[in-house]
Amino acid sequence: MQVSFESRGTDAIAFDEASCRRGIDPAAPMLFIINAASGRHSPEATGPLIEEALRSAGRSGELLFTSAGELENVARHAAARAAVRRSALVAVGGDGTINAVAQAAHAQGCNLGVVPMGTFNYFARTHGIPTEATEAVEALLGFEPVPVQVAQINERIFLVNASLGLYPELLQDREAYKVRFGRSRMVAFSAAVATLLGAHRQLQLRIELGAGAREITTPTLFVGNNRLQLERVGLQEAPALDAGCLAAVMLRPIGSLAMLWLIVRGCIGTLGSADDVESFKFHRMVVTPRMRRSGSLVKVAYDGEIGRLAAPLEFRVSPKPLYLLRPAPNAHTAAPGPATPGRKTPP
């Protein structure tokens, strides 16, 4: 159910296609960051297919294999090199790998390429990037950097979604299921069902948008930055992302069976019309959880990864875009512009 609770911030992101476009030097080697523990393919299979695609295109590249623990450090140093070379930093892996590499590319202002190897690949699919590794590598060699919107929770960027409460717990359980049963959408769905049938506590949150504030109780707060994901579950705010906004989703306090019914509604694309769901668009939102202990960190999820951040949590559209190697927008597609206040819709 859409509610009348939206941001009217004035510092919305604006893109100028002519000034934002970053060139690629075809002679400069691309830097491929490969998480050895990420995705559907082993590093032994991934490396050769990247090398073959580079050879076929007459291009050069460096393959940087790393562990999950060293991923952010390797990405940060590689991004600095890519920026100097006018080349690209390429993330090879699932959502968590792409997020970590995008964080480094965004900070340096260098170009980002993606070879997706995750389960859902919402970010890649939204931007027209092939989801098969060989096709993705071959395609990105011909792509141009295009500025795309990224979101932030405090100083951490996210490309698809960020959340707190029940959803991070669900992600942790899903990873445990993947270790036991492998990576598939059915495994992810089964993990979600098991999590929702278990015990979970309610969050007490203070939400501030502009001059307004509200106290809420909810099992989870979800913030989306991916139109495809929002459309799939049936949220009316999906088009607002094209206008420089984010979408927030909150659940009313409900029982486990009602939670399962919401999963079903999400699968059939009618989540947005459910009475137990509140959603709204915004540009900047500050969330302050009621903490059990002073100074405690808040468990949050961003693009499938779990972390802990200090409260309050500021969700916003980043004022700086990410330069993504993707198919160029066609002549009829306008670049994202500033958020404009929408008409309020009564609950």
PyMOL commands that set and color helices and strands:
alter all, ss='L'
color gray80, all
select helices_A, chain A and resi 17-20+43-57+68-85+95-108+122-126+133-140+166-181+185-197+227-233+238-243+256-267+271-273
alter helices_A, ss='H'
color red, helices_A
select strands_A, chain A and resi 30-35+61-66+88-93+111-116+144-148+151-153+156-158+161-165+203-209+212-218+220-224+246-251+277-282+284-289+297-302+305-310+313-317+322-326
alter strands_A, ss='S'
color yellow, strands_A
deselect
rebuild
show_as cartoon
